């Protein structure tokens, strides 16, 4: 198995673990579990998404598709690359702006 496949598997495992924790909570509330974005960098867009199995022309149709579970949560095949590239971009932007490294970056020497 190649390195990026192992990393993708680790992300998939994390997603499944989170879903296993969130599903009972969502069921208790009577709402579906869907993917959401916490993208801080443009390179992260599309890392995790909801793929609808039907075409929706209105907000109501979208709500119904989600309520019926007519969607799949999908991970980008290049998830690891997107995450790594966004981390590098963040570090470079901090350096360009003369910002101090975060505690983790300073502790582990992530920044030059």
C-alpha positions as CSV (number, residue, x, y, z in Angstrom):
1,X,0.0,0.0,0.0
2,X,1.4,3.4,-0.9
3,X,1.9,6.2,1.7
4,X,-1.0,8.3,0.4
5,X,-3.4,5.4,0.5
6,X,-2.5,4.8,4.2
7,X,-3.1,8.4,4.9
8,X,-6.4,8.4,3.1
9,X,-7.4,5.3,5.1
10,X,-6.5,7.2,8.3
11,X,-8.8,10.1,7.3
12,X,-11.5,7.6,6.3
13,X,-11.2,5.9,9.7
14,X,-11.4,9.3,11.4
15,X,-14.5,10.2,9.4
16,X,-16.1,6.8,10.2
17,X,-15.3,7.3,13.9
18,X,-16.8,10.7,13.9
19,X,-19.9,9.5,12.1
20,X,-20.3,6.6,14.6
21,X,-20.3,9.2,17.4
22,X,-22.5,11.7,15.6
23,X,-25.1,9.3,14.3
24,X,-26.7,8.4,17.6
25,X,-26.8,12.1,18.5
26,X,-28.4,13.1,15.2
27,X,-30.9,10.2,15.6
28,X,-31.8,11.5,19.0
29,X,-32.4,15.0,17.5
30,X,-34.2,13.5,14.5
31,X,-31.8,15.0,12.0
32,X,-29.5,13.5,9.3
33,X,-25.7,13.4,9.5
34,X,-24.3,15.4,6.6
35,X,-20.8,16.6,5.7
36,X,-19.8,20.2,6.5
37,X,-16.9,22.4,5.7
38,X,-14.3,23.8,8.1
39,X,-12.1,25.0,5.2
40,X,-9.7,27.7,6.2
41,X,-7.8,27.7,3.0
42,X,-9.1,27.7,-0.6
43,X,-7.1,24.5,-1.3
44,X,-9.3,22.6,1.2
45,X,-12.6,23.2,-0.7
46,X,-14.1,20.0,-1.9
47,X,-12.2,17.8,0.6
48,X,-15.4,16.4,2.0
49,X,-18.8,16.9,0.4
50,X,-22.4,15.6,0.2
51,X,-23.1,14.0,-3.2
52,X,-26.8,14.1,-4.0
53,X,-28.3,11.1,-5.7
54,X,-31.0,13.2,-7.2
55,X,-31.3,16.6,-8.9
56,X,-32.8,19.4,-6.7
57,X,-34.2,22.6,-8.2
58,X,-35.4,24.2,-4.9
59,X,-34.4,24.4,-1.3
60,X,-37.4,22.3,-0.4
61,X,-36.3,19.5,-2.8
62,X,-32.8,19.7,-1.2
63,X,-34.3,19.4,2.3
64,X,-36.4,16.4,1.2
65,X,-33.4,14.6,-0.4
66,X,-31.4,15.0,2.8
67,X,-34.3,13.9,5.0
68,X,-34.7,10.8,2.9
69,X,-31.0,10.1,3.0
70,X,-30.7,10.4,-0.7
71,X,-27.0,11.5,-0.6
72,X,-23.6,10.1,0.1
73,X,-20.8,11.7,2.1
74,X,-17.7,11.7,-0.2
75,X,-14.0,12.2,0.6
76,X,-11.8,13.7,-2.1
77,X,-9.3,11.1,-3.5
78,X,-6.7,13.8,-3.0
79,X,-7.7,14.7,0.5
80,X,-4.2,14.2,1.9
81,X,-2.7,16.5,-0.7
82,X,-5.3,19.1,-0.1
83,X,-4.7,19.1,3.7
84,X,-0.9,19.1,3.3
85,X,-0.9,21.9,0.8
86,X,-3.2,24.1,2.9
87,X,-0.8,23.6,5.9
88,X,2.2,24.6,3.8
89,X,0.3,27.6,2.5
90,X,-0.7,28.7,6.0
91,X,2.9,28.5,7.1
92,X,4.1,30.5,4.1
93,X,1.5,33.2,4.6
94,X,2.5,33.5,8.3
95,X,6.1,33.9,7.3
96,X,5.3,36.5,4.6
97,X,3.3,38.5,7.1
98,X,5.9,38.3,9.8
99,X,3.6,36.4,12.2
100,X,4.9,34.3,15.0
101,X,4.5,30.5,14.6
102,X,1.7,28.8,16.6
103,X,2.7,26.9,19.7
104,X,2.7,23.6,17.8
105,X,4.8,25.1,15.0
106,X,7.3,26.5,17.4
107,X,7.4,23.3,19.6
108,X,7.9,20.9,16.7
109,X,10.0,23.3,14.5
110,X,7.5,23.4,11.6
111,X,8.5,26.9,10.5
112,X,12.0,28.0,9.3
